[in-house]
Amino acid sequence: MINEFKIINWMLIIIPVIILISLILNLKSSPAASAQTMSNGNYIIKMGNFNSISGKPTGSGFKLSYTSGQTGPGLYSGTNFKVRAGFQYISSIIPFRFSITNNFIDFGIVNPTSPVLRTSLLTVSNGSAFGYQVTASDNHNLRINSSGIEIPPTACNASNCTTATATLWDNSLVYGLGYRCDNNSGTDCDTQFLPPTHTNFYRPFAASPSAVVVMLSSNVGRNRQSTITYKLNISGAQAAGLYTNVINYIATPTF
């Protein structure tokens, strides 16, 4: 039964998207070029090689990959450090991977002034030289497509949180949709969300084509994980219906 105090079968659809850096180099003196092709269900990227020469020769008893044109490649070590310099170290150790759980979020029936929380787990493995970032944005506010009625993004307790600034949101009389980021492994979430001081800090999603960084690191690492918590709260005056939108996550390695 639908009445003016409930939202029936609210859904939030999340689409993970991976975008990798692609560079096109004009090398007039090179008669041939090597390239790599990367793809999944959402994209196909064909990119040239960053090096002067490269290849992967094989034989009956060996496999070899090589690059040339790097500055100061090699293994450097001391009493308290070890540096593996050069693209070969990076490419052979940790491939870039990005995944997300719960790419379909269903809040079910939402009652006024009773906030509902749902989560997704973001996982990144990255070996690129200068780290990576994951950005997030939504295509529009939560909306009943047939009527255009919307649930606005949260403004938090003091009406001062923005897409770039998280603030306290624990008042059940403040409405809208917001999110926060918590570190599971690594320290890649924005420090604005760090507990215990900022446990109930949230902010609204940026509207596409703008996007805001939700995970960021300048280090290499495997399976760096963060939990995104989505918080939804409505007033008694919110019209009943099926509200949907799309959250886009873009993961980008930095070279």
C-alpha positions in Angstrom: 0.0 0.0 0.0 1.3 3.4 -1.0 0.7 6.4 1.2 2.2 9.8 1.7 4.5 8.8 4.5 6.5 6.0 2.8 8.8 5.6 -0.2 8.2 2.2 -1.8 11.2 0.2 -3.2 13.6 3.0 -3.4 16.6 2.0 -5.5 20.1 3.5 -6.0 22.0 2.1 -8.9 25.8 2.2 -8.8 27.9 1.7 -11.9 31.6 1.1 -11.4 33.7 2.6 -14.2 37.4 2.3 -14.7 39.3 4.9 -16.7 43.0 4.5 -17.4 45.3 7.2 -18.7 46.0 7.1 -22.5 48.7 9.0 -24.2 49.3 9.4 -27.9 52.9 10.1 -28.9 54.1 11.3 -32.3 57.4 9.6 -32.9 58.5 10.6 -36.4 61.7 8.6 -36.3 60.1 5.3 -35.3 59.1 3.0 -38.1 57.0 0.8 -35.7 55.3 1.1 -32.4 54.1 -1.3 -29.7 50.7 -0.8 -28.0 48.6 -2.3 -25.2 44.8 -3.0 -25.3 42.8 -3.0 -22.0 39.1 -3.7 -21.8 36.1 -4.8 -19.7 32.4 -4.6 -20.1 32.4 -0.8 -20.0 35.4 0.3 -22.0 38.2 -0.5 -24.5 41.4 1.5 -24.3 44.2 1.2 -26.8 47.4 3.0 -25.7 50.9 3.4 -27.0 54.0 2.5 -25.0 55.6 5.2 -22.8 59.2 4.0 -23.6 61.7 4.5 -26.4 61.6 0.7 -27.1 59.9 -2.2 -25.5 58.9 -5.8 -26.0 58.3 -9.3 -24.7 60.6 -11.7 -26.5 60.2 -15.4 -25.6 62.0 -18.6 -26.4 62.0 -22.3 -25.6 63.5 -21.7 -22.1 62.8 -18.1 -21.3 60.4 -15.1 -21.2 61.6 -11.6 -21.1 59.9 -8.2 -20.9 62.0 -5.0 -21.4 61.7 -1.2 -21.7 64.2 1.5 -22.6 64.3 5.2 -22.1 63.8 5.4 -18.4 66.0 7.7 -16.2 68.0 6.0 -13.5 66.3 2.5 -13.5 67.5 -0.2 -11.2 67.4 -1.5 -7.6 68.7 0.9 -5.0 68.9 -0.2 -1.3 70.4 0.9 2.0 70.1 0.3 5.7 66.5 1.6 6.0 65.2 1.6 2.4 64.8 -0.2 -0.8 63.9 1.6 -4.1 62.9 -0.3 -7.3 63.2 2.4 -10.0 61.8 2.0 -13.5 58.6 0.9 -15.2 59.5 -2.7 -15.2 59.4 -3.0 -11.4 56.0 -1.3 -11.4 54.3 -3.2 -14.2 55.5 -6.6 -13.0 54.5 -6.3 -9.4 51.0 -4.8 -9.0 48.5 -4.5 -12.0 45.9 -1.8 -11.6 42.5 -3.2 -10.5 39.3 -1.6 -9.2 36.2 -3.4 -7.9 33.0 -2.5 -6.0 30.5 -4.6 -4.1 26.8 -4.1 -4.0 26.4 -2.3 -7.3 22.6 -2.3 -6.8 21.5 -0.6 -3.6 17.9 -1.1 -2.4 16.7 0.9 0.6 13.3 -0.7 0.6 10.6 1.1 2.5 11.9 4.3 4.0 10.0 5.9 6.9 10.1 9.6 7.7 12.7 10.7 10.2 14.2 7.2 10.4 17.5 7.3 8.5 18.5 4.2 6.5 22.1 3.2 5.8 23.5 1.0 3.1 27.2 0.3 2.1 29.5 -0.6 -0.8 33.1 -1.8 -0.5 35.6 -0.2 -2.9 38.9 -2.2 -3.5 41.9 -0.8 -5.4 45.2 -2.5 -6.3 47.6 -0.1 -7.8 51.3 -0.1 -8.8 51.5 3.1 -10.8 54.4 5.4 -10.1 52.3 8.3 -8.6 49.4 6.5 -7.0 45.7 6.7 -8.0 42.4 8.3 -7.2 38.7 7.3 -7.2 36.1 10.0 -7.9 32.3 9.9 -7.4 29.3 11.8 -8.9 25.6 11.3 -9.4 23.6 11.8 -12.6 20.9 13.7 -10.7 19.1 13.9 -7.4 17.0 10.9 -6.3 14.0 11.3 -8.6 10.6 9.8 -9.5 11.2 9.7 -13.3 7.5 9.9 -14.2 6.8 13.1 -12.2 10.2 14.7 -11.6 9.7 14.8 -7.8 13.1 14.7 -6.1 14.8 14.0 -2.8 17.4 16.7 -2.3 21.0 16.1 -1.3 21.7 16.5 2.4 22.9 19.8 3.8 23.8 18.2 7.2 22.9 19.6 10.6 24.1 23.1 10.2 23.3 23.4 6.5 27.0 23.8 5.8 28.2 20.5 4.2 29.0 20.7 0.5 30.3 18.2 -2.2 33.8 19.0 -1.0 33.2 19.5 2.7 31.9 16.9 5.1 30.2 18.0 8.4 28.1 16.5 11.2 24.8 14.9 10.2 23.1 13.1 13.1 19.8 15.1 13.3 16.9 13.0 12.2 15.0 16.1 11.2 17.6 16.9 8.5 16.7 15.2 5.2 18.3 14.1 2.0 21.0 11.7 0.7 24.6 11.8 1.7 27.6 9.5 2.0 30.8 9.0 4.0 34.1 7.0 3.4 35.8 4.8 6.0 39.1 3.1 5.7 39.2 -0.7 5.9 42.8 -1.1 4.8 45.1 1.7 3.9 44.4 5.4 4.7 42.9 6.5 1.4 39.6 8.1 2.5 39.4 11.9 2.9 40.5 12.8 6.4 37.2 14.7 6.9 35.6 11.3 7.6 38.2 10.0 10.1 36.8 8.7 13.4 36.2 9.1 16.2 35.8 12.9 15.8 34.2 12.7 12.4 32.2 9.5 12.8 28.9 11.0 11.8 30.3 13.4 9.1 28.6 13.2 5.7 28.5 15.2 2.5 26.3 15.1 -0.7 27.4 13.7 -4.0 28.7 16.0 -6.7 26.4 16.3 -9.8 27.9 15.1 -13.1 29.9 16.2 -15.0 31.6 17.4 -11.8 33.1 14.7 -9.5 34.8 14.6 -6.1 37.7 12.4 -5.0 36.6 9.7 -2.4 39.8 7.6 -2.3 43.3 8.9 -3.0 46.8 7.6 -2.5 50.3 8.4 -3.8 51.5 5.0 -2.8 51.5 1.6 -4.4 49.5 -1.2 -2.7 47.3 -4.3 -3.1 43.7 -4.5 -2.1 43.3 -1.1 -0.5 39.7 -1.0 0.7 37.3 1.6 1.8 33.6 1.4 2.8 31.2 3.9 1.3 28.1 4.4 3.5 25.0 5.9 1.9 22.6 7.6 4.3 19.0 8.4 3.3 16.4 10.3 5.4 13.1 11.8 4.4 10.4 14.1 5.8 6.8 13.2 6.3 5.9 15.5 3.4 8.0 13.5 0.9 5.8 12.0 -1.9 5.7 8.2 -2.1 7.1 6.6 -5.1 10.1 4.8 -6.7 13.2 7.1 -6.5 16.3 6.3 -8.5 19.6 7.8 -9.6 23.0 6.6 -10.7 26.3 7.0 -8.8 29.4 6.8 -11.0 32.8 5.8 -9.6 35.9 6.5 -11.8 39.2 5.0 -10.8 42.3 6.4 -12.4 46.0 5.5 -11.9 48.6 8.2 -12.1 51.8 7.8 -14.1 
